[in-house]
Amino acid sequence: FAKLNLPSTEEYQKRKVALISELLLSKGYQVHGIIRRSSSFNTGRLHHLYEDQHERPCLTSSLYVQRSTRALLPTGPGKFKLHYGDLSDSTNLVYIIAQVQPTEIYNLGAQSHVKVSFEMAEYTGDVDGLGTLRLLDAVRTCGLEKHVKFYQASTSELYGKVVETPQSETTPFYPRSPYGCAKLYAYWIVVNYRESYGMFACNGILFNHESPRRGRTFVTRKISRAAADISLGKQSCLYLGNIDAQRDWGHARDYVEGMWRMLQQDTPEDFVLATGETHPVREFVNKAFAAVGIELKWSGEGVDEQAVDVKTGKAVVKVDPKYFRPAEVDLLLGNPAKAERLLGWKRQIDFDTLVKEMVEADVKAAKSLVED
Ligand code: GDP
């Protein structure tokens, strides 16, 4: 592979070109995303950022990005570009990196569903584990290892069957799923490439982070959609798995700011991002239904546990064992002290506000029949 003709690391970094992220557009970056080819339309969560310049030329001069302040910022054409690619395809990763010459890479690509990872363990290991290696090696192949800052989406799933609570950067890992095991490999290969080749590579160990854009099969979004649909008479009952599981749920908008801050440090380090609070799934359910004016009353135990709408007496939440996992992560609670100290990062959006925002977005979407 012909080496690229590169300026000094300092000059190179001034260009601010990143692979992935909306926040970065508002910070003036040129952003490139990698998208998997699919026969069905799969840019629903990006279309507010992206317009095809050939099909809709009139829109290219009025692209907008929504910032966390809710202000609308014009970004201008050419600030956001999608490339077809896949973490299982090394040649393609090398090609994209050589073309884009990014200053920062955010590796958020993964098969990220824990339950699905039990059914597609090899695929998950390939994409989430080896995919991270392929991306790091693509950077090296292009001779960019001293020029690129690399963010790896590590996860609280690494703690799995937790050996201490709360979990911090020094807590030993004990993954409980093929997803957790694949991410464990990715975590260590990032550390190894940092130590072996002096790459600026960081692991962000992020606890669950949610928003109205969360995929529908994750528990928070599944609940917020069901609360919306049940309140509008479009669904009668929500079926869940282990409602005793506890998670440290934060808002994704806060977490992307923390990710960016990790790459603005002088030295690469690993950080936990978490709220420092944990809540059972059952509490998320109660608050989501309260947000649409439905009060719940719980009864029964284990697989027979259910919640009825106090007003109508109808069962609206039931347990279905098909959603249980072969091995479960019972409790996650993060300690974000290091990020608070070194990055000046703190979550801004609390649990109740998060639940309300998700439910309200789903009510609005259900009323206007908008699908994401
Ligand atoms: P995870 O923390 O990455 O596994 O995120 P999820 O949102 O998929 O799951 C969070 C927790 O909710 C886990 O402990 C699940 O076992 C539990 N849970 C209970 N019922 C459900 C369900 O119906 N779907 C999902 N995805 N999780 C559920």
Residues whose N, C-alpha, C, O or C-beta is under 5 A from the ligand:
A	BS01	GDP	S112 V114 T217 F218 V219 T220 Y239 L240 G241 N242 I243 A245 V281 Y323 V329
